[in-house]
Amino acid sequence: LKSLLQDSSALVREAVAAPIADLDGLTALRELLVAYQSGLDENYDYDTFTAVLIDLVIRDSDEAKRRLEILVTDSDENVRENARWLIEHCGANAQS
């Protein structure tokens, strides 16, 4: 299922985001952020994907905060930016 996060279709990537978030939880956060950025780069309206990410972070906010603190130091600038956005949007007080 995770391989579909790399599909060329933004619609497919968005469709698999929720099942992956449900099955893998926060362990899939980085992969989800990479796929999310692909759609943003394509100017795709990712309302559902955005909601999936927010829900994932809110579900287990303590663990999400820990993982996001790591992701704001990721080698991929887009992952860092999206992690910061989630921290700000979800009210987590992680350091950036």
C-alpha positions in Angstrom: 0.0 0.0 0.0 2.8 2.4 0.9 4.2 2.1 -2.7 1.1 3.9 -3.9 2.3 7.0 -2.1 4.7 7.4 -4.9 2.1 7.0 -7.6 2.1 9.6 -10.4 -1.5 10.4 -9.7 -2.1 12.9 -6.8 -5.6 11.4 -6.5 -4.2 7.9 -5.9 -1.7 9.3 -3.3 -4.5 11.1 -1.5 -6.8 8.1 -1.6 -4.2 5.9 0.1 -3.2 8.4 2.7 -6.0 7.6 5.2 -5.6 3.8 5.1 -1.9 4.1 5.5 -2.3 6.6 8.4 -4.8 4.2 10.0 -2.6 1.1 9.5 0.8 2.5 10.2 0.1 5.6 12.2 2.9 7.9 13.0 5.5 5.5 11.7 4.4 6.5 8.2 4.5 10.3 8.9 7.6 11.1 6.9 6.4 9.1 3.9 3.0 10.8 4.1 4.7 14.2 4.2 6.8 13.4 1.1 3.7 12.3 -0.8 1.8 15.3 0.4 4.4 17.6 -0.9 4.3 15.9 -4.3 0.7 17.0 -4.6 1.4 20.5 -3.4 4.1 20.8 -6.0 1.5 19.8 -8.7 -0.9 22.4 -7.3 -3.3 19.7 -6.3 -6.0 20.6 -3.8 -5.2 18.2 -0.9 -8.1 18.9 1.5 -8.6 15.3 2.4 -4.9 14.5 2.7 -4.5 17.6 4.9 -7.3 16.4 7.2 -5.6 13.0 7.3 -2.3 14.5 8.5 -3.9 16.7 11.0 -6.0 13.8 12.4 -2.9 11.6 12.6 -1.0 14.2 14.6 -3.9 15.0 16.9 -4.7 11.3 17.6 -1.4 10.8 19.5 -0.1 14.3 20.1 2.7 13.4 22.5 4.2 10.9 20.1 3.5 13.2 17.1 5.3 16.0 18.9 8.4 13.7 19.3 8.3 12.6 15.7 7.8 16.1 14.4 10.7 17.4 16.4 12.8 14.9 14.5 11.3 15.8 11.1 12.0 19.5 11.5 15.7 18.5 11.2 15.2 16.2 8.2 17.5 16.4 5.2 14.5 17.2 2.9 13.6 20.9 3.1 10.0 20.2 2.2 9.6 17.6 5.0 11.0 20.2 7.4 8.6 22.8 6.2 5.6 20.5 6.4 6.6 19.2 9.8 6.8 22.9 11.0 3.4 23.6 9.5 1.9 20.6 11.4 3.5 21.7 14.6 2.0 25.2 14.2 -1.3 24.1 12.9 -1.9 21.4 15.5 -0.6 23.5 18.4 2.3 21.2 19.3 5.1 23.1 21.0 8.0 21.2 19.3 11.3 23.1 18.8 12.2 24.0 15.2 
